[in-house]
Amino acid sequence: MAEQQKTSEQESGAGRPNRSVQPVYLDNQATTPTDPRVVEAMLPFFTERFGNPHSTGHAYGWDAEEAVEQARAEVAALIGASAREIVFTSGATESNNLAIKGAARFHRERRPHVVTCTTEHKCVLESCRQMEREGHRLTVLPVRPDGLIDLDLLWETVTEETAVVSIMAVNNEIGVIQPLAEIAAICREKGAYFHCDAAQAVGKIPLDVTAAGIDLLSISGHKVYGPKGVGALYVRRRPRVRLEPLIDGGGQERGLRSGTLPTPLCVGLGVTARLAAAEMAEETARISRLKDRLLEGIRRRLDGVQVNGHAEQRIAGNLSLAFEGVDAEALMRATPRLAVSTGSACTSASVEPSYVLQALGLPEKLSRASLRIGIGRFTTEAEIDVAIEELVSKVRALRAAGSQAAE
Ligand SMILES: *Cc1c(COP(=O)(O)O)cnc(C)c1O
């Protein structure tokens, strides 16, 4: 993907691209810029407030510890948890690994079964596959054509032998929101843990782990205007969720994640959570208006544009659009002014169409015609108008070229 988006400056080796020719950023599901307010709050913890939060003998340590604990409380508050239920990690990949492998390994004797679904992030699917290699039984459930879990099928699949069910809150490619409370109720009834990868949901939709009955929930900083390299795992205390740690050492984070906490990153995640809690409602309304403007602007001028995934059960900032008769890779090459994606960033190096779109049962032609557009906190109306103009003109041109070639 990066290859195709090179500007002519980059190709001529002139170094970093000139900001004025940077494409419009519409890939907010891949990552988001760190909010300047978050960066500002982090900075003192690199320099004068550099203490080790685990140093208990002097003021440097106490200062850092206090900052880390305040951040922990802010992260907890955003999801309706208590501070002691938050484990800081390096990101959602690590949180997902810890939740799935940790739960499955701890309960390997009596509950040797793991359940997930086809549209999960690769790090969830690969963690589950690893458990299968370690001797667990694995069920990877299909999803319905709208991208949502079939609850009857889930009910039939989860048994007294299931250690953990891992289903994401919001899909990173198509933005659909899974029925979390219903999934949680099934898990609770069967005694299985419900792990939820909420990397794309935290700060985008209201989440309350207590009300929803979630046992384990993964958070990523950089998907929600926080820094890269930090995340968290919510681990329920009552009833207590038992995990085997992945990383052994000094026993930090209640023994679940040894290693010195990165104070600046933890502080950044805390401020990220505080901002999300304060601004989510207003931000969602604004992003939703931008999304409507984009979709209406495109559809007013183009036929054959469909939204992939459930029409209503979705977050505001994501549109996975299939442009009939167009190859999305060609469309991306034709629109260098837009930073969008044809699938998850992790799989776009391969020529395979997105496994998520295929899991919906979308015909391969439509999967290959699909573009993911991610609108975020810093997207402007003017940028949306550039996107409409670019997409409409280039789709028309590609369709015209295609029909000429067919003649
Ligand atoms: C980005 C993402 C991850 C990985 O998060 P990192 O913090 O980058 O490790 C996991 N799951 C989903 C749904 C994501 O979007």
The ligand as an SDF file (V2000), in Angstrom:
LIG
                    3D

 15 15  0  0  0  0  0  0  0  0999 V2000
   -5.2570   -2.0280   15.4960 C   0  0  0  0  0  0  0  0  0  0  0  0
   -6.0060   -3.1850   16.0340 C   0  0  0  0  0  0  0  0  0  0  0  0
   -5.3680   -4.1410   16.8300 C   0  0  0  0  0  0  0  0  0  0  0  0
   -3.8930   -4.0710   17.1540 C   0  0  0  0  0  0  0  0  0  0  0  0
   -3.6430   -2.9810   18.0270 O   0  0  0  0  0  0  0  0  0  0  0  0
   -2.1540   -2.5040   18.3220 P   0  0  0  0  0  0  0  0  0  0  0  0
   -2.3380   -1.5550   19.4820 O   0  0  0  0  0  0  0  0  0  0  0  0
   -1.6700   -1.8430   17.0830 O   0  0  0  0  0  0  0  0  0  0  0  0
   -1.3590   -3.7030   18.7020 O   0  0  0  0  0  0  0  0  0  0  0  0
   -6.1230   -5.1870   17.2860 C   0  0  0  0  0  0  0  0  0  0  0  0
   -7.4180   -5.2920   17.0060 N   0  0  0  0  0  0  0  0  0  0  0  0
   -8.0670   -4.3930   16.2580 C   0  0  0  0  0  0  0  0  0  0  0  0
   -9.5210   -4.5520   15.9890 C   0  0  0  0  0  0  0  0  0  0  0  0
   -7.3770   -3.3040   15.7400 C   0  0  0  0  0  0  0  0  0  0  0  0
   -8.0200   -2.4340   14.9840 O   0  0  0  0  0  0  0  0  0  0  0  0
  1  2  1  0
  2  3  1  0
  2 14  2  0
  3  4  1  0
  3 10  2  0
  4  5  1  0
  5  6  1  0
  6  7  2  0
  6  8  1  0
  6  9  1  0
 10 11  1  0
 11 12  2  0
 12 13  1  0
 12 14  1  0
 14 15  1  0
M  END
$$$$
